[in-house]
Every structure is written in C-alpha cells, then in structure tokens.
C-alpha cells in the first residue's frame, strides 16, 4: 500500500538536498528555491511538473513502478534510497546487481559533467542506459532499442547497418571482442541468465557469431583506441576510458581525442553540429 505522506516528504527532502550543478543543470540567477525546483525535477524524471507536484502534495494516481524508477533515477538516488522510494510507493524494489538498470549517483554525477565529451553508461551486456549529448552526436541515440537489440553485441551480429559507424579494418576485431565479452558474462552469470539467452539467440541467428564463438577466446580487447566513421565528420580515432561501478555492473565509457589532433578538431566540429539521427548504432 502506498504511503502518500511518507512518499511526499521523502521526495521533498531529496529535491531540496540537490543543487542544479549536482545534476548537470545551470544554476541561473535570482534563485530562491532551496535545492531544485519542482519543474527541474520533472525534467530530470521525464514527467510533467503537475504530476510530480501532486506526488509532493500527497495527491494524484498511484505511481507505477516505471514512474518510480524514473523518479529515482532523476533524483540521483542511491540503491538504498531507490529501494526505500519503491516501498513508500507500495512496490517491491527492482533487483540489484547485473540485472539492475538504476545508474548509481556517482556515475551520474560524472556523466553530468561531461557535456562536451562523448560518453555513455552501459550494462555488462553492452546496453546503453544513458548518453551525453555529444555521445548521441557521435553514435546516434543508442537508448532507443528494445529487446535483444539493446545489446550492441547482438546488433553487431544481426544488423549490418550497425557496422557502418566503425572502420572496416576493425570489424573482425569487434566481432572477437563482443564474442569474448559475452562468453565472460555467460560464465559469470550462468546458464539461466540474460547473457546465456543472448548467446543462444546469436548461435541461432548468426553464422559469423557461431564461427567466432567456437574459437573460445576470452579477454580479447581493443588497443587503446577505437576508430569511427561518422557520416558528418568522417574518420575519428578516439581513446576509450572506462570507469566501473561493481555494485551494478555498469561502466561509464568516455571517448577522447589527443589535443591538437585531426580527430580532436572533428569532435569540436561535431559538438557544433549537435546530436543528429545518424541511423547507425
């Protein structure tokens, strides 16, 4: 059963404890509100200001699990805070660990400060949960996919258009990296896991995956850089750094170019062009 009073008070306290810079928003001038404004929280949570305001006033419909998950992410809640919010709303908290999609506040705070850098948060199966604006400009909106196609490894072996964004000389390496990475996760999570389900789908649907999978490679990685072929700015050679959140098995991937390099100039141009639908993943 929903605890409307507890839910309203918890939401107010969390909103008032956050500052705009904590969540990647500009502070602006003549600010009198303690913490975030309700309309700012609504934007972060992808809901209407009216809906959120009614929750803080102990009114409105019973929020769904999906709505509570969106609010928990928008307010940058920790896992314990997220679980508490779900219980206040009368729901069972989602699972933690590899199956969870709630991004920890630490990774979010870093991502929010990377507006001028291509970056994304991904699951251990290569499912993109969130991107910076320049990340969307580089690769397209990777959060739009559903089902198995959410995994870049699955798309790599089943959707030829996926490969257009990557240098053709590196395609064989990408195939080995994705198969090797999936093998690691399948071994870690077991035969009943989502990783094992993805493995079975790919064995059924991709002859190339079957061939690479049968090599039984493990630990295959990239040599410091990834080469992209962007439809607007052309070839890019970017260094990929990763930061792991072991509690949720999420990784923050950050793409940079050497200052003064041609790729660095192209990234700056891409930031001016802005996010565009490039039709690839």
C-alpha positions in Angstrom: 0.0 0.0 0.0 1.3 3.5 -0.9 2.4 5.7 2.0 1.4 9.1 0.5 2.7 11.2 3.4 6.0 9.4 3.6 6.4 9.5 -0.2 5.7 13.2 -0.4 8.1 14.0 2.5 10.9 11.9 1.1 10.5 13.5 -2.4 10.6 17.0 -0.9 13.7 16.2 1.2 15.6 14.7 -1.7 14.6 17.6 -4.0 15.7 20.2 -1.5 19.0 18.4 -0.9 20.1 18.7 -4.6 21.6 21.7 -6.3 21.4 22.3 -10.0 25.1 21.7 -10.5 24.7 18.3 -8.8 22.5 17.1 -11.7 24.1 18.9 -14.6 21.7 21.8 -14.7 22.6 25.6 -14.9 22.1 27.5 -11.6 20.8 30.6 -13.2 20.2 33.9 -11.4 17.8 35.1 -8.7 17.4 31.6 -7.3 15.5 31.5 -4.1 14.4 27.8 -4.0 16.1 25.5 -1.5 17.5 22.8 -3.8 15.9 22.0 -7.1 12.6 23.4 -8.4 9.8 21.0 -9.0 9.8 21.8 -12.7 13.6 20.9 -12.8 12.9 17.6 -11.1 10.1 16.9 -13.6 12.5 17.4 -16.5 15.1 15.1 -15.0 12.4 12.4 -14.4 10.8 12.8 -17.8 7.4 13.5 -16.3 5.1 16.5 -16.1 5.5 19.2 -13.5 1.9 18.8 -12.5 2.2 15.1 -11.9 5.3 15.4 -9.8 3.8 18.3 -7.8 0.8 16.2 -7.0 3.0 13.5 -5.5 4.7 16.0 -3.2 1.2 17.2 -2.2 0.0 13.6 -1.4 -2.3 13.6 -4.3 -2.7 12.1 -7.8 -2.8 8.5 -9.0 -0.8 5.6 -7.6 2.6 5.9 -9.5 3.6 2.9 -11.5 6.9 1.0 -11.0 8.2 2.5 -14.2 7.3 6.0 -13.0 9.0 5.4 -9.6 12.1 4.1 -11.4 12.2 7.2 -13.5 11.9 9.5 -10.4 14.6 7.5 -8.6 17.0 8.0 -11.5 16.1 11.7 -11.9 16.8 12.4 -8.3 20.1 10.6 -8.4 19.1 8.2 -5.6 21.4 5.6 -4.2 20.3 2.0 -4.4 19.1 2.1 -0.7 17.2 5.3 -1.4 15.7 3.9 -4.6 14.5 0.8 -2.7 13.0 2.9 0.0 11.2 5.0 -2.6 9.7 1.9 -4.2 8.4 0.7 -0.8 6.9 4.1 0.0 5.1 3.9 -3.3 3.8 0.4 -2.5 6.0 -1.6 -4.9 8.7 -4.2 -4.5 12.2 -2.8 -5.3 13.8 -4.0 -8.6 16.7 -6.4 -8.4 20.2 -5.2 -7.8 23.4 -6.2 -9.5 23.8 -7.3 -13.1 20.1 -7.3 -13.9 19.5 -3.8 -12.5 19.4 -0.7 -14.6 19.5 2.0 -12.0 22.6 4.1 -12.5 24.4 4.9 -9.3 24.6 8.6 -8.3 28.4 8.6 -8.6 28.4 7.6 -12.2 25.6 10.1 -12.9 27.5 13.0 -11.3 30.5 12.3 -13.6 28.3 11.9 -16.7 26.5 15.1 -16.0 29.9 17.0 -16.1 30.9 15.6 -19.5 28.6 17.6 -21.6 31.4 18.4 -24.0 32.6 14.8 -24.3 31.2 11.7 -25.9 30.3 9.4 -23.0 27.8 6.7 -22.1 26.8 4.4 -19.3 26.4 0.7 -20.4 25.5 -2.6 -18.8 27.7 -5.6 -18.9 25.8 -6.8 -22.0 26.6 -3.5 -23.9 23.1 -2.0 -23.4 23.4 1.8 -23.3 21.4 3.3 -20.4 22.3 7.0 -20.9 24.5 9.2 -23.2 25.9 12.7 -23.1 24.6 15.0 -26.0 28.0 14.6 -27.8 27.7 10.8 -27.3 24.4 10.9 -29.2 26.0 13.1 -31.9 28.8 10.5 -32.3 26.9 7.2 -32.3 23.2 8.1 -32.5 20.7 7.5 -29.8 21.6 4.0 -28.5 19.0 4.1 -25.8 16.1 3.7 -28.3 16.5 0.0 -28.9 14.3 -2.6 -27.2 14.6 -6.4 -26.6 17.8 -8.2 -27.5 18.8 -5.3 -29.9 19.5 -3.2 -26.8 22.9 -5.0 -26.7 25.5 -3.7 -29.2 26.9 -7.2 -29.4 23.6 -8.6 -30.6 23.2 -5.7 -33.1 26.7 -6.3 -34.4 26.0 -9.8 -35.5 22.3 -9.3 -36.6 22.1 -5.8 -38.1 24.6 -5.0 -40.9 23.8 -1.2 -40.5 25.4 -1.4 -37.1 28.9 -1.7 -38.6 28.8 1.4 -40.7 30.0 3.6 -37.8 33.2 1.6 -37.3 36.3 1.4 -39.5 36.0 -1.7 -41.8 39.6 -2.8 -41.0 38.5 -3.2 -37.3 35.3 -5.3 -37.9 37.0 -8.6 -37.3 38.4 -7.4 -34.0 35.0 -6.0 -32.9 33.5 -9.5 -33.6 36.1 -11.1 -31.4 35.7 -8.6 -28.6 31.9 -8.9 -28.5 32.0 -12.7 -28.5 34.8 -12.8 -25.9 33.0 -10.4 -23.7 29.7 -12.3 -23.9 31.5 -15.5 -23.1 32.9 -13.9 -19.9 29.4 -12.8 -18.8 27.8 -16.1 -19.6 30.3 -17.9 -17.5 29.9 -15.4 -14.7 26.1 -15.3 -14.6 25.3 -18.9 -15.5 23.0 -20.9 -17.9 19.8 -19.2 -16.9 21.0 -15.6 -17.3 20.1 -13.0 -19.8 23.6 -13.4 -21.2 23.0 -17.1 -21.9 19.7 -16.2 -23.6 21.6 -13.7 -25.8 24.2 -16.3 -26.6 21.5 -18.8 -27.7 19.8 -16.2 -29.9 23.1 -15.4 -31.6 24.0 -19.0 -32.1 20.7 -19.5 -33.8 20.7 -16.3 -35.9 24.3 -15.6 -36.9 26.8 -17.9 -38.7 29.6 -15.4 -38.1 28.9 -15.4 -34.4 28.9 -19.3 -34.3 32.3 -19.3 -36.0 33.8 -16.7 -33.7 32.2 -18.3 -30.6 33.6 -21.7 -31.4 37.1 -20.2 -31.1 36.5 -20.0 -27.3 38.5 -16.7 -27.0 38.4 -14.9 -23.7 39.9 -11.5 -22.7 40.1 -10.0 -26.2 40.2 -6.2 -26.0 41.0 -3.1 -28.0 44.4 -1.5 -28.4 43.7 1.8 -26.6 41.7 3.4 -29.4 38.6 2.9 -31.4 38.2 4.1 -35.0 34.8 5.5 -36.0 33.5 6.6 -39.4 31.0 9.3 -38.8 28.6 10.3 -41.7 29.2 14.1 -41.0 32.8 14.5 -40.0 34.5 11.3 -41.4 37.1 9.2 -39.7 37.7 9.6 -35.9 40.4 7.9 -33.8 39.3 8.1 -30.2 40.7 6.8 -26.9 38.1 4.9 -24.8 38.4 5.0 -21.0 36.1 3.1 -18.7 35.0 3.5 -15.1 33.3 0.5 -13.5 30.5 0.5 -10.9 30.9 -3.0 -9.5 27.7 -2.8 -7.4 25.6 -2.6 -10.5 28.0 -3.9 -13.2 27.7 -0.7 -15.1 30.5 1.0 -16.9 31.0 4.7 -17.8 32.7 4.9 -21.2 34.4 8.1 -22.1 35.8 8.9 -25.6 38.5 11.5 -26.1 40.9 12.6 -28.8 44.5 13.8 -28.4 44.5 17.6 -28.2 45.6 19.2 -31.5 44.9 16.0 -33.5 42.6 15.9 -36.5 40.1 13.8 -34.5 40.1 16.4 -31.8 39.2 19.1 -34.3 36.4 16.9 -35.7 35.0 16.3 -32.2 34.8 20.0 -31.7 33.0 20.3 -35.1 30.7 17.5 -34.1 29.8 19.4 -30.9 28.8 22.4 -33.0 26.7 20.2 -35.4 24.9 18.7 -32.4 23.1 15.5 -32.0 21.7 14.2 -35.2 19.9 11.0 -36.1 22.7 9.1 -37.9 20.7 5.9 -38.3 23.5 3.6 -37.0 24.5 2.1 -33.7 
